[in-house]
Amino acid sequence: MLLRILITILFLSCSPVCFADHEQYLKDNAGPDRAYERELPLLPAYCRCKAAIDRNRYKHEGKKWGRVFKSKGKRGKEWMHVHHYCFGLIALSRAQRGLGKRAHLLSRAEQEFNYMFRHSSPKFILMPEIHLKMGITQKLMGRDAKAVEHFIKATQLKRNYVAAYVHIIDFFKEHQNYKKAIETAKRGLKYSPNSKALKANLRELQSLSTTKQ
């Protein structure tokens, strides 16, 4: 009798980690916004305690990241909202990897990034990155003009943001506006003079521009 009681207590107190098929257990108990364990490496480290399905496993990291964000901005007030950014990243990543309904996932990502715009200071440390991800989302939704607006905003907030400059260059290249693309590459190199990506783009653009003349 005592043995049966002990077994029952052990089973009831056992965390999901105890189960053989841990990920299946999590999948069966997950909301659509949460990240599976295998998705966590695709997300920023701070998203583990914010958006993992089994976020209790990473609960101890929350205080650490909370202190980091509080040291970066206005009393860290945005930290309480960062899970929305993580949810947006999860939806965008799944759309890019062809998991689920693409239009629905992109719409969800857009909603989450817009939430962050509404609830964050323009000086929030993640704001340039949020604009970049929103730009990528808009691009995938076929809204090139809106996409480039966000990429430009990202470079205005973070002058040396190479990834954003590259997206702007790609936009101008796709529209065969090599002059604007070259100007963008040079502007990016002004703030990131050692960027290999920008240097390679500039060489290619100058070659294309010469060929088109």
N, C-alpha and C positions, 0 to 999 in steps of 0.2 A: 504493500500500500504506500509506504513511504517512498519507495523507488518511483512509483507511478507519479506521485505528487512532484518529486524533484524533476522528473522528465517533463512534466507539464509546465512547470515554472521556467525551465530552461528554454523550452520551445516558445513560450509566450514572450519571454524577455529577449529572445534572440533578434538581433538587427537583421535587415535584409542581406547583409554581407554573409550571414551564415548559410544562406540558401545556395544550392549548387548553381542554379541558373540565375545569378544575381541580376544580370541585365534584363532578362525576361520578366523578373519580378518588378523591376523598376519600370519597364515599358508598360506593364499592366496597370501600374499605379501612377503614371505620369500624365501631366497636362501637356497640351500641345506646345507650350512655350519652353519647356525645360529641356536641357541638353543631356543626352545620353553620355555615359562615361567615354565612349569612343569619340564623341564630338568635342570634348573639353580641350584637347590639344589645339583645336582650330580657333579657340576663343582666347581673349586676354586672361591672364591668371586670375584677375579679380572677379571674373565671372563665375568661378567655381563656387564661391560662397553665396553668389547671388542667383545663379540660374541652373545649377546642376540638379538633376532629378533627386539624387541622394545628397542634397546640400548639407545635411547634418554632418556628413563626413568631413566637410570643409568649413564647418561652423567656426572653428578656431581661427581661420584666416580672416574672418570678417572684421575683427577689431584691428588687426594689423593694417588692412587696406583702408579702413575707416580713418585711421591716424594719418596714413599717407595722403588721402584726399583732403583731409582737413588742413594739412600743411601746405596744400597747393592752391587753395582758393578761399572764398568767403565762408569761413567756419565749416567748410565741407558740407554745406546744406544739400548739394547735388548728390552726395553719396547715397542718400536714402532713395533716390530715383534711378540709380545706375542699373538696376535690374531691367528696366525698360530698354536701355541701350543693349544690354546683353540679349534680351529677347529678340530685338531687331536684328542683331548679328546672327543669331541662330536661324531666324527665318530667311535672311539673305543667303547664308551659307547653304541652307537646304535647297533654296531656289537655284543657286549656282551649280549644285551637285545633282540636280534633277530629282530631288526627293520630295514627293508630294505635288500638289497643284501649284505650278509656278506663279500664276497670276495671284492666287490667294496668298502665297508666301511673300511675294513682293509687296502686296498691299499691306500685309501685316507688318513687314519691316518698315515701310513708309510711315505707318501709324505710330510705331514705337519711336522712330527717330523724331517725328514731329512732337511727340510727347516730351522728349528731351529738350527740344528747342523751346517749348513753352515753360518748362520748369527749371531751366538752367540760365545762369548768367552768361552773357557773351564772352566773358573772360574765363569761363570754366575750362579747366585743363584739357578736357576731352573734346571741346567744341570743334576744333579743326578736323579731328578724326570723324566726328559725327557728320559733319558736312561732306567729308570724303565718301563715307558709306552711303549717305543719302544720294550723292551724285551717282554712285555706282548703281544704286537701286533705280533711280530715274532713268539711267542709261538702259538698263535691262527692261524697263517698262516702255522703251521707245520714245522717251521724252528727252531728246538730246539737248535742247535749249535749256531746260530746267537743270539737267545734269551739269552742264558747264557752269551754270550760275553757282552751284554748290562747290564745284572744284575751285572756282575763282575765289569764293568766300573763304575756303580753307586756306588758300595761299595768303589772303589778306590777314587772316588771324595768325598764321604761322608762316613767316616769310621763307623759311628754308624747307618747306614741305615738298620734297622731291616727288613723292607719289602723286600729289595733286597736280603739279606742273606737268607730269607725264600724261595724265588724263586729259588735260587741256590741250596739250600738243597733239594727242591722238584725235581729239575732236576737230582741230583745225586741219590736220592731215586728211581726215576722212572727207572734209569739205574742200580739199585741195587749196586751202588758204595757207600756202607755205610761208608767206611773209609774216602772218600772225603767229604761226607755229614757231618760226625762228625767233621772233621777238619774245615769245614765251620762254623758249629754251634759254635765251640769253638772260632774261630776267631771273629765271631760276638759278642760273649759274652765278649770278651776282651774289646770291645769298647762300648758295651751296656750290662753291667753286670746284670742289673735288668730286662732285657727283658723276660717276661713270655713266649712269643712265642718261643724264642730261647731255653730257658730252657726246655720247653715241647718237642721240637724237639730233643734236645740232649738226654733226657731220653728215648724217643721212639727209637732213633737210636742206642743207647747203648744196649737196649733190643733186637732189631732186629739183631744187630751185634753178640750178644752172642748166639742167637737162631741159626744163620746161621753157627756158628763155629762147 
